[in-house]
């Protein structure tokens, strides 16, 4: 979802884009790679002289129950691919000046109502450990003098298939949405437009590096998130999902992805002067749910 949005934004600016694919390329401007292979990118000379690289890969955290096998897949899809890309760039004669690598606010763990910024210490748990490994895998690029930015995403609010909102909408439109557990856990979020704009802003801000929280400045509790989405859809949100039922249904993922609390503030973006188009959650939902113009 975010990759497609960024691709459209850069294309509109007239930028030349090289897209890395795990499948065979189907058109110009695409290059196949395999993070598990050596070399990961056989035609790496095509990467010489890039202005920047953006790496968003990673198996969906919410796609499956967290079995040992799927935990391994989530880890390898992030850590292995980031390390392979960082090592490839580090070997280039003329590497990209900037490498943006996805991360997540899951790095902070379950922190209650503590206000968290980029200076806060990592938390504990599988997601926190995974995010630390993910960010650490970019070390070869840092050591090669490439400016590396770890964008720590909250929940991205967009209407495209595959996003979190697309999974929520069917239940909410039926009037079956409701808080998860107590509903008092904080959710950090950002609109798809602001997420893409923030990445472009970071590319154009050479003084920024390291961890950057990609979240709106006003995190909300899960109960408020639920009420706001219900209000946008004009549907009730009475059907609370008890914590014990979530734990029974999906195990560890319930504790770390649905019931944990992360009240994250985007201190670096705010201090650098980034202007959010959707600082409030109702604005983000309204933009995501707005009818799209018909194609002419």
C-alpha positions in Angstrom: 0.0 0.0 0.0 2.7 2.5 1.0 5.1 1.4 -1.8 2.4 2.0 -4.4 1.6 5.5 -2.9 5.3 6.4 -2.9 5.8 5.1 -6.5 2.9 7.4 -7.7 4.3 10.4 -5.8 7.8 10.0 -7.2 6.5 9.4 -10.7 4.5 12.6 -10.5 7.7 14.4 -9.6 9.4 13.0 -12.7 11.9 10.9 -10.8 13.5 7.8 -12.3 12.5 4.8 -10.2 14.2 1.4 -10.0 12.0 -1.2 -8.4 13.4 -4.4 -6.8 11.2 -7.5 -7.2 11.5 -11.1 -6.0 9.7 -12.3 -9.2 11.0 -11.9 -12.7 10.8 -8.3 -14.0 7.9 -7.6 -16.3 8.8 -4.1 -17.5 11.5 -1.5 -17.7 12.7 0.0 -14.4 12.5 -3.3 -12.5 15.3 -5.6 -11.2 15.0 -9.0 -9.7 16.7 -9.8 -6.4 16.8 -12.6 -3.8 17.9 -11.6 -0.3 18.8 -15.2 0.5 21.2 -15.6 -2.5 24.8 -14.5 -3.0 24.9 -12.1 -4.6 21.4 -10.8 -3.6 21.3 -8.6 -6.7 23.2 -10.0 -9.7 23.0 -6.8 -11.7 24.0 -4.5 -8.8 25.8 -2.1 -11.2 22.3 -0.8 -12.0 22.3 0.5 -8.4 25.3 2.8 -8.9 24.5 6.5 -8.4 21.1 6.3 -6.9 19.9 9.3 -4.9 18.1 7.2 -2.3 16.7 3.8 -1.6 13.6 2.9 0.3 13.2 -0.6 1.8 9.7 -1.6 3.1 9.8 -5.4 2.9 8.5 -7.7 5.7 6.0 -10.5 6.1 2.6 -9.3 7.5 2.6 -9.4 11.3 -1.1 -10.0 11.4 -1.4 -12.5 8.6 -1.0 -15.7 10.6 -0.9 -17.0 14.1 2.6 -16.6 15.5 3.9 -20.1 15.3 7.6 -20.7 15.6 7.8 -21.1 11.8 5.9 -17.9 11.1 8.0 -16.0 13.7 11.1 -17.2 11.8 9.5 -16.0 8.5 8.7 -12.5 9.9 12.2 -12.2 11.2 14.0 -13.4 8.1 11.8 -11.4 5.7 13.0 -8.2 7.6 16.4 -8.9 8.9 17.8 -10.9 6.1 16.5 -8.6 3.4 17.7 -5.5 5.1 21.2 -6.9 5.7 21.5 -8.1 2.1 20.5 -4.7 0.8 22.8 -2.8 3.2 25.7 -5.0 2.3 25.0 -4.6 -1.5 25.0 -0.8 -1.2 28.1 -0.8 1.0 30.0 -2.5 -1.8 29.1 0.0 -4.5 31.5 2.6 -5.8 28.8 5.2 -5.7 26.1 4.1 -3.2 22.8 5.9 -2.5 23.2 8.9 -0.2 20.2 7.8 1.9 18.7 4.5 2.8 15.2 4.5 4.4 14.3 1.3 6.1 11.0 0.4 7.6 10.6 -0.4 11.3 7.7 -0.2 13.7 6.6 1.3 17.0 6.5 -2.3 18.2 10.1 -1.6 19.1 8.9 0.2 22.3 6.9 -2.8 23.6 3.9 -2.4 26.0 4.4 1.0 27.7 1.0 1.9 29.1 0.3 5.7 29.0 4.0 6.7 28.9 4.6 9.3 26.2 7.3 7.8 23.9 9.6 9.6 21.5 12.7 8.5 19.5 14.9 8.9 22.6 12.9 6.3 24.5 14.5 2.9 25.2 13.3 -0.2 23.4 10.8 -2.4 25.2 10.7 -6.2 25.5 8.9 -9.0 23.7 9.1 -10.6 20.3 8.1 -7.5 18.3 10.5 -5.3 20.2 13.4 -7.8 19.7 12.5 -8.2 16.0 12.5 -4.4 15.4 15.9 -4.1 17.1 17.3 -6.9 14.9 15.7 -5.2 11.9 17.3 -1.9 12.5 20.6 -3.4 13.4 20.7 -5.2 10.0 21.3 -1.9 8.3 24.7 -1.4 10.1 26.8 -2.2 6.9 25.2 0.8 5.2 25.9 3.0 8.2 29.5 1.9 8.3 29.8 2.7 4.6 28.8 6.3 5.2 25.2 6.1 3.9 22.6 8.1 5.8 20.3 5.5 7.2 16.8 6.4 8.5 14.7 3.8 10.4 11.1 4.9 10.0 9.1 3.5 12.9 5.5 3.1 11.6 2.4 3.2 13.6 -0.9 1.8 12.1 -1.1 3.3 8.6 -4.6 4.5 7.8 -5.4 4.0 4.1 -8.2 2.3 2.1 -6.2 0.1 -0.2 -6.4 -3.7 0.1 -3.8 -5.1 2.5 -3.9 -2.2 4.9 -5.2 -2.4 8.5 -8.3 -0.4 7.7 -9.3 -2.7 4.9 -9.4 -5.6 7.4 -11.5 -3.7 9.9 -14.1 -2.2 7.6 -16.3 -5.3 6.9 -17.0 -5.9 10.6 -17.5 -2.2 11.4 -19.8 -1.7 8.4 -22.0 -4.5 9.8 -22.1 -2.7 13.2 -20.0 -5.5 14.8 -16.9 -3.4 15.6 -15.9 -2.7 19.1 -12.9 -2.1 21.5 -10.2 -4.7 22.0 -9.8 -5.8 25.6 -10.1 -2.8 27.9 -9.8 -0.4 25.0 -7.5 1.7 27.1 -4.3 0.7 25.3 -2.9 3.5 23.1 -2.7 3.1 19.4 -0.2 5.2 17.4 -1.3 5.8 13.8 -0.6 7.9 10.7 -2.6 8.5 7.5 -1.2 7.0 4.3 -0.8 10.5 2.8 1.2 11.7 5.8 3.3 8.5 5.8 4.3 9.0 2.2 4.8 12.8 2.6 7.0 12.2 5.7 9.3 9.8 3.8 9.7 12.4 1.0 10.3 15.1 3.7 13.0 12.9 5.3 14.8 12.4 2.0 14.9 16.2 1.6 16.2 16.7 5.2 19.8 15.7 5.3 20.2 16.5 9.0 17.8 13.7 10.0 19.0 10.2 10.5 18.5 7.2 12.7 15.2 6.4 14.2 12.2 8.5 13.2 8.7 7.9 14.4 6.2 7.9 11.6 3.1 8.5 13.6 0.5 11.3 13.9 1.1 13.8 16.8 -2.1 12.7 18.5 -2.2 9.0 19.4 -5.5 7.6 20.7 -6.7 4.8 22.9 -8.2 1.8 21.2 -11.6 2.8 22.5 -11.3 6.2 20.9 -10.0 4.7 17.6 -13.1 2.4 17.6 -15.6 5.2 18.4 -14.1 7.5 15.7 -14.3 4.8 13.0 -17.8 3.9 14.0 -18.8 7.6 13.9 -17.4 7.9 10.4 -19.4 4.9 9.2 -22.5 5.9 11.3 -22.4 2.5 12.9 -22.5 1.4 16.6 -19.4 0.0 18.2 -20.8 -2.0 21.1 -19.2 -5.4 20.5 -16.1 -5.5 22.8 -13.7 -8.3 22.1 -12.5 -9.6 25.6 -8.8 -9.9 26.1 -9.1 -13.6 27.1 -10.9 -14.4 23.9 -8.3 -12.7 21.7 -5.5 -14.5 23.5 -7.4 -17.8 23.1 -7.9 -17.2 19.4 -4.6 -15.8 18.3 -2.2 -16.3 21.2 0.9 -14.1 21.6 -0.1 -11.8 18.7 -3.0 -10.6 20.8 -0.8 -9.4 23.6 1.9 -7.7 21.4 -0.1 -6.5 18.4 -3.6 -5.8 19.7 -3.5 -5.3 23.5 -0.2 -3.6 24.0 0.0 0.1 24.5 2.3 2.5 22.6 1.7 6.2 23.0 4.2 7.4 20.5 5.0 11.0 19.6 6.8 12.0 16.3 9.4 14.3 18.0 11.9 14.4 15.2 9.4 15.1 12.4 7.6 17.8 14.5 10.9 19.5 15.5 12.0 19.5 11.8 8.8 21.3 10.8 6.9 18.6 9.1 3.3 19.6 8.6 0.7 16.8 9.0 -2.2 16.9 6.6 -4.2 14.7 9.0 -3.1 15.3 12.6 -6.5 14.1 13.9 -7.8 10.6 13.5 -11.2 11.6 12.2 -9.5 13.5 9.4 -7.5 10.4 8.5 -10.6 8.2 8.4 -12.5 10.8 6.3 -9.7 10.9 3.8 -9.4 7.1 3.6 -13.2 6.6 3.3 -13.8 9.4 0.8 -15.2 8.1 -2.6 -12.6 7.9 -5.2 -13.2 9.8 -8.5 -14.3 7.6 -11.4 -11.6 6.9 -14.0 -12.3 8.8 -17.3 
